[in-house]
Amino acid sequence: MLPTFKQADGKVLRAGYTTGTCAAAAAAAAVRLLYSDNDLTEVEVSTPAGITLVLPLAQAERQEGWACAAVKKDAGDDPDVTHNVLVVAKVKELPVGEVEICGGEGVGRVTKPGLALPVGEAAINPGPRAQILAAVKSVLPQDKGVSITIEVPGGKELAQRTLNPQLGIVGGISILGTTGIVEPMSSDAFRRSLSPQIDVALAAGCRRLVLTPGKMGKKNALKSLPVAEDAVVVTSNFIGYMLRACAAKNVEEVLLYGHIGKLVKVAAGIAETHSAVADARRETLVAHAALLKLPHGVLTDLMQHNTAEESAAYLLEHRYVNVLQAVAEAAARRAEIMVKEKLRVGCIMLNLAGDELARDSLAARWLEG
């Protein structure tokens, strides 16, 4: 039975199961169809979390020498892009004792080093691969062998909504799942999904990385900076987490690059920049403006602005770019404090049009040197 998670507001959220669990269940069902059961409607599968599930089959077919089964992914109450996808396992007989796991249509393939899988391998992560193998061996007759091909119809299109293109995984989604269970609204799981970008960058020989909160920041970085695509890492709102991950992986230098609305929060020491976590954008801008002895009327105007974008335009119009430069400097220095000065950090802030507003002294030396 799947667990539930009670939230601080009293709402109870339902867990789900991973694509890895779907693949393991579908593979076990297909093997059973191939060697024993002709009428199979559900299948039992164990997860690394120690929870055993009984999952309905969305598809079950057997022909001479092969069989296939499919399980529909249920992410529970988690906003998972793979919710409701079909994970299909097709199996065919092999010589005694052999078990082969392959990726088919809709499953990505690794094209860059630095991930948990070698280049050229199907993107079925080690945890799910072991789960599939265990599920198959639990139902495979001792004198039999099988080749298992995992497919995800529509996976190639779905992958465009994931980080796979940035990680160099092409042609489909990844089969994932450390525990086999999807915890609803798990920010921890999302954070962990971001850090492999760093491994890809390091494997490509990059030692100076550009960290940007979103895809627009990455697009602007590749257009405006002399940097390789692998070196640009998307952080989402988890800037502090990704800075610490860079430090732990011995990255030497990082450039924070993105919209002022996110990076002004880093200047205030805010490591996770989602508006539901913390927000001090106006206050931070006003504090730096006050330290630079701007008139009281300017401070009042800044406090009345609704967005950092509006404040940035106002400061540029009134020729107070020194405030923006001070905030960029503060963001870089606070970022270094977040990682106990284990790496050097520069900062470039942009507006929504992608125009540079300000850069700190380290970023200036990097890009002008």
C-alpha positions as CSV (number, residue, x, y, z in Angstrom):
1,M,0.0,0.0,0.0
2,L,1.3,3.4,-0.9
3,P,2.1,5.8,1.9
4,T,0.5,9.2,2.4
5,F,2.1,12.4,3.6
6,K,0.4,15.0,5.8
7,Q,1.3,18.6,5.1
8,A,1.6,21.5,7.5
9,D,-1.8,22.8,6.4
10,G,-3.4,19.4,7.3
11,K,-3.8,18.3,3.7
12,V,-2.9,14.6,3.0
13,L,-1.0,13.9,-0.2
14,R,-0.8,10.5,-1.8
15,A,2.5,9.0,-2.8
16,G,3.0,7.4,-6.2
17,Y,5.5,5.0,-7.9
18,T,8.4,5.7,-10.2
19,T,9.1,4.8,-13.8
20,G,11.6,2.4,-12.4
21,T,8.9,0.6,-10.5
22,C,6.6,0.6,-13.6
23,A,9.4,-0.9,-15.7
24,A,10.2,-3.6,-13.1
25,A,6.5,-4.5,-12.8
26,A,5.9,-4.6,-16.6
27,A,9.1,-6.7,-17.1
28,A,8.0,-9.2,-14.4
29,A,4.5,-9.4,-15.9
30,A,5.9,-9.9,-19.4
31,V,8.1,-12.7,-18.2
32,R,5.2,-14.4,-16.5
33,L,3.1,-14.1,-19.6
34,L,5.9,-15.6,-21.7
35,Y,6.5,-18.6,-19.5
36,S,3.3,-19.3,-17.5
37,D,0.2,-17.1,-17.1
38,N,-2.0,-16.5,-20.2
39,D,-4.5,-14.3,-18.4
40,L,-2.7,-11.7,-16.3
41,T,-4.4,-8.5,-15.2
42,E,-2.1,-7.3,-12.4
43,V,1.4,-7.9,-11.1
44,E,3.2,-7.8,-7.7
45,V,6.5,-5.8,-7.5
46,S,8.9,-5.0,-4.7
47,T,10.4,-1.5,-4.4
48,P,13.8,-0.6,-2.9
49,A,11.8,1.3,-0.2
50,G,10.6,-2.1,1.1
51,I,7.1,-1.5,0.0
52,T,5.4,-4.2,-2.2
53,L,2.8,-3.1,-4.6
54,V,0.2,-4.8,-6.7
55,L,-0.2,-2.8,-9.9
56,P,-2.8,-3.2,-12.7
57,L,-1.6,-4.0,-16.2
58,A,-2.6,-1.6,-18.9
59,Q,-1.5,-4.0,-21.6
60,A,-0.7,-7.8,-21.7
61,E,0.1,-9.7,-24.9
62,R,1.8,-13.1,-25.6
63,Q,2.9,-14.5,-28.9
64,E,5.2,-17.3,-29.9
65,G,8.7,-16.6,-28.4
66,W,7.8,-13.1,-27.0
67,A,5.4,-11.2,-24.7
68,C,4.8,-7.6,-23.6
69,A,3.1,-5.9,-20.7
70,A,2.6,-2.3,-19.8
71,V,2.0,-0.4,-16.5
72,K,0.7,3.2,-16.3
73,K,2.8,5.5,-14.1
74,D,0.9,7.0,-11.2
75,A,2.9,9.8,-9.5
76,G,0.3,10.2,-6.8
77,D,-0.2,13.9,-5.9
78,D,3.3,14.9,-7.1
79,P,3.4,17.2,-10.1
80,D,5.5,14.8,-12.1
81,V,5.7,15.2,-15.9
82,T,5.7,11.5,-16.4
83,H,2.4,11.0,-14.6
84,N,0.1,8.6,-16.6
85,V,2.7,7.6,-19.1
86,L,2.8,4.0,-20.2
87,V,6.0,2.0,-19.4
88,V,6.1,-1.0,-21.7
89,A,8.3,-4.1,-21.3
90,K,8.8,-6.4,-24.3
91,V,10.6,-9.7,-23.6
92,K,11.8,-12.5,-25.8
93,E,13.6,-15.7,-25.0
94,L,17.4,-15.9,-24.7
95,P,19.7,-18.8,-23.9
96,V,19.7,-20.3,-20.4
97,G,20.8,-17.9,-17.6
98,E,21.0,-14.7,-19.7
99,V,19.1,-11.6,-18.7
100,E,19.5,-8.5,-20.9
101,I,18.0,-5.1,-20.3
102,C,17.7,-2.6,-23.2
103,G,16.0,0.7,-23.9
104,G,13.7,1.1,-26.8
105,E,11.4,3.8,-28.2
106,G,10.9,6.7,-25.8
107,V,13.8,5.8,-23.5
108,G,16.7,8.2,-23.8
109,R,20.3,7.4,-24.6
110,V,23.3,8.9,-22.9
111,T,25.6,10.9,-25.2
112,K,27.8,12.8,-22.7
113,P,30.1,11.5,-19.9
114,G,29.7,12.3,-16.3
115,L,26.4,10.5,-15.5
116,A,25.8,7.3,-13.6
117,L,25.7,5.5,-17.0
118,P,28.3,5.2,-19.7
119,V,28.0,7.0,-23.0
120,G,25.8,5.0,-25.5
121,E,23.8,3.3,-22.8
122,A,20.0,3.5,-22.5
123,A,19.0,5.9,-19.8
124,I,17.8,3.3,-17.3
125,N,19.5,4.3,-14.1
126,P,21.4,1.8,-11.9
127,G,18.7,1.7,-9.2
128,P,15.8,0.9,-11.6
129,R,18.0,-1.5,-13.6
130,A,18.7,-3.5,-10.4
131,Q,15.0,-3.3,-9.6
132,I,14.0,-4.7,-13.0
133,L,16.6,-7.4,-12.8
134,A,15.4,-8.5,-9.3
135,A,11.8,-8.5,-10.4
136,V,12.5,-10.6,-13.5
137,K,14.7,-13.1,-11.7
138,S,11.9,-13.6,-9.1
139,V,9.6,-15.0,-11.8
140,L,12.0,-16.4,-14.4
141,P,12.3,-20.2,-14.6
142,Q,15.8,-21.4,-13.8
143,D,16.3,-23.0,-17.2
144,K,15.3,-19.8,-19.1
145,G,16.8,-16.5,-20.2
146,V,15.2,-13.3,-21.5
147,S,16.0,-10.0,-23.3
148,I,13.9,-7.1,-21.9
149,T,13.3,-3.9,-23.9
150,I,11.8,-1.0,-22.0
151,E,9.7,1.5,-24.0
152,V,7.8,4.7,-23.2
153,P,5.4,5.7,-26.0
154,G,5.6,9.5,-26.4
155,G,8.8,9.6,-24.3
156,K,10.8,11.5,-26.9
157,E,8.3,14.4,-26.9
158,L,7.9,14.3,-23.1
159,A,11.7,14.5,-22.6
160,Q,11.6,18.1,-23.9
161,R,9.9,19.0,-20.6
162,T,12.7,17.5,-18.5
163,L,16.4,18.3,-18.0
164,N,17.4,15.4,-20.3
165,P,18.4,17.6,-23.2
166,Q,20.8,19.6,-21.0
167,L,22.3,16.4,-19.6
168,G,22.9,15.0,-23.1
169,I,20.3,12.3,-22.9
170,V,18.6,12.2,-26.2
171,G,15.6,10.4,-27.7
172,G,13.4,10.0,-24.6
173,I,13.0,10.1,-20.9
174,S,15.1,8.4,-18.2
175,I,13.9,5.5,-16.2
176,L,14.4,6.7,-12.7
177,G,13.7,6.0,-9.0
178,T,16.0,5.5,-6.1
179,T,13.4,4.2,-3.7
180,G,10.8,3.2,-6.3
181,I,8.3,5.5,-4.6
182,V,7.4,9.0,-5.6
183,E,7.0,11.3,-2.6
184,P,4.5,14.0,-3.3
185,M,5.8,17.5,-3.8
186,S,9.3,16.4,-2.9
187,S,11.6,19.3,-3.4
188,D,14.5,17.1,-2.3
189,A,13.9,14.8,-5.3
190,F,13.8,17.8,-7.6
191,R,17.0,19.2,-6.2
192,R,18.8,15.9,-6.7
193,S,17.6,15.8,-10.3
194,L,19.5,19.1,-10.9
195,S,23.0,18.1,-9.7
196,P,23.9,15.7,-12.5
197,Q,24.3,18.7,-14.7
198,I,27.5,19.5,-12.7
199,D,28.9,16.0,-13.4
200,V,28.3,16.4,-17.1
201,A,30.1,19.8,-17.1
202,L,33.1,18.4,-15.2
203,A,33.3,15.4,-17.4
204,A,33.4,17.8,-20.4
205,G,36.4,19.5,-18.8
206,C,34.6,22.6,-17.6
207,R,35.9,24.1,-14.3
208,R,34.2,27.5,-14.4
209,L,30.4,27.0,-14.5
210,V,27.5,29.4,-15.1
211,L,24.6,28.9,-12.7
212,T,21.3,30.3,-13.9
213,P,17.8,29.8,-12.4
214,G,16.0,29.0,-15.7
215,K,15.9,28.1,-19.3
216,M,15.8,31.7,-20.5
217,G,18.9,32.4,-18.4
218,K,20.6,29.5,-20.1
219,K,19.6,30.7,-23.6
220,N,20.9,34.2,-22.8
221,A,24.2,32.9,-21.4
222,L,24.9,30.8,-24.5
223,K,24.1,33.9,-26.6
224,S,26.1,36.4,-24.6
225,L,29.0,34.6,-22.8
226,P,32.1,32.8,-24.2
227,V,31.0,29.5,-22.6
228,A,30.4,25.9,-23.6
229,E,26.8,24.7,-23.4
230,D,27.8,22.0,-20.9
231,A,29.1,24.6,-18.6
232,V,25.7,26.3,-18.2
233,V,23.8,24.7,-15.3
234,V,20.1,25.4,-14.5
235,T,19.5,25.7,-10.8
236,S,15.7,26.5,-10.6
237,N,15.1,28.1,-7.2
238,F,17.8,26.0,-5.5
239,I,20.7,28.3,-6.0
240,G,22.2,27.6,-2.5
241,Y,21.9,23.9,-3.0
242,M,23.6,24.0,-6.4
243,L,26.4,26.2,-5.1
244,R,27.1,23.7,-2.3
245,A,27.0,20.8,-4.9
246,C,29.5,22.7,-7.0
247,A,31.8,23.1,-4.0
248,A,31.4,19.5,-3.0
249,K,32.4,18.4,-6.6
250,N,35.5,20.7,-6.5
251,V,34.3,23.2,-9.1
252,E,36.7,26.1,-9.1
253,E,34.7,29.1,-10.1
254,V,31.0,29.9,-10.6
255,L,29.2,32.7,-12.3
256,L,25.7,33.4,-11.1
257,Y,23.8,34.6,-14.2
258,G,20.1,35.5,-14.3
259,H,17.2,37.8,-13.7
260,I,17.6,40.4,-11.0
261,G,14.4,39.2,-9.3
262,K,16.1,35.9,-8.3
263,L,19.7,37.2,-7.7
264,V,18.7,40.1,-5.6
265,K,17.5,37.5,-3.1
266,V,20.9,35.8,-3.0
267,A,22.3,39.3,-2.1
268,A,20.1,39.1,1.0
269,G,21.5,35.6,1.9
270,I,18.4,33.7,0.6
271,A,19.6,30.3,-0.7
272,E,16.2,29.1,-2.1
273,T,14.6,31.8,-4.1
274,H,11.0,30.6,-4.5
275,S,8.6,33.4,-3.4
276,A,6.9,31.0,-1.0
277,V,10.1,30.5,0.9
278,A,11.4,34.1,1.3
279,D,11.3,37.5,-0.4
280,A,13.3,40.6,0.4
281,R,13.7,42.1,-3.0
282,R,12.5,45.6,-2.3
283,E,14.1,45.7,1.1
284,T,17.5,44.6,-0.3
285,L,17.4,47.2,-3.1
286,V,16.4,49.9,-0.6
287,A,19.1,48.9,1.8
288,H,21.8,49.2,-0.8
289,A,20.4,52.5,-2.1
290,A,20.4,53.9,1.4
291,L,24.0,52.8,2.0
292,L,24.9,54.7,-1.2
293,K,23.1,57.8,0.3
294,L,20.4,58.1,-2.4
295,P,17.7,60.6,-1.6
296,H,14.8,59.6,0.7
297,G,12.4,60.0,-2.2
298,V,14.2,57.4,-4.2
299,L,14.0,54.9,-1.3
300,T,10.3,55.6,-1.0
301,D,9.8,55.0,-4.7
302,L,11.7,51.7,-4.6
303,M,9.6,50.4,-1.7
304,Q,6.5,51.1,-3.7
305,H,7.5,49.1,-6.8
306,N,5.8,45.7,-7.4
307,T,8.8,44.0,-9.1
308,A,12.5,44.0,-9.1
309,E,12.2,44.6,-12.9
310,E,10.4,47.8,-12.3
311,S,13.0,48.9,-9.7
312,A,15.9,48.1,-12.1
313,A,14.3,50.2,-14.9
314,Y,13.8,53.1,-12.4
315,L,17.4,53.0,-11.2
316,L,18.7,52.9,-14.8
317,E,16.5,55.8,-15.8
318,H,17.7,57.9,-12.9
319,R,21.3,56.9,-13.4
320,Y,21.7,55.0,-10.2
321,V,23.4,52.0,-11.7
322,N,25.8,51.9,-8.7
323,V,22.9,50.4,-6.7
324,L,22.6,47.5,-9.2
325,Q,26.4,47.0,-9.1
326,A,26.4,46.9,-5.3
327,V,23.6,44.3,-5.3
328,A,25.5,42.2,-7.9
329,E,28.6,42.4,-5.7
330,A,26.6,41.5,-2.6
331,A,25.0,38.5,-4.3
332,A,28.5,37.1,-5.3
333,R,29.9,37.6,-1.9
334,R,26.9,36.1,-0.1
335,A,27.1,33.1,-2.5
336,E,30.7,32.6,-1.4
337,I,29.7,32.7,2.2
338,M,27.0,30.0,1.5
339,V,29.7,27.6,0.5
340,K,32.2,28.7,3.2
341,E,34.4,30.3,0.5
342,K,35.2,26.9,-1.0
343,L,34.8,28.4,-4.5
344,R,34.9,31.8,-6.1
345,V,31.7,33.4,-7.3
346,G,30.9,36.1,-9.8
347,C,27.5,37.6,-10.6
348,I,25.7,39.1,-13.6
349,M,22.2,40.4,-13.3
350,L,19.7,40.7,-16.2
351,N,16.4,42.2,-17.0
352,L,13.5,40.3,-18.6
353,A,14.7,41.2,-22.1
354,G,18.1,39.5,-21.3
355,D,20.0,42.8,-21.1
356,E,22.8,43.0,-18.6
357,L,22.0,45.3,-15.7
358,A,25.2,44.9,-13.6
359,R,28.1,42.7,-12.9
360,D,30.3,42.3,-9.9
361,S,34.1,42.9,-9.9
362,L,35.0,39.2,-10.3
363,A,32.6,38.7,-13.3
364,A,34.1,41.8,-14.8
365,R,37.6,40.5,-14.5
366,W,36.6,37.1,-15.9
367,L,34.9,38.5,-19.0
368,E,37.1,41.4,-19.7
369,G,40.4,39.7,-18.9
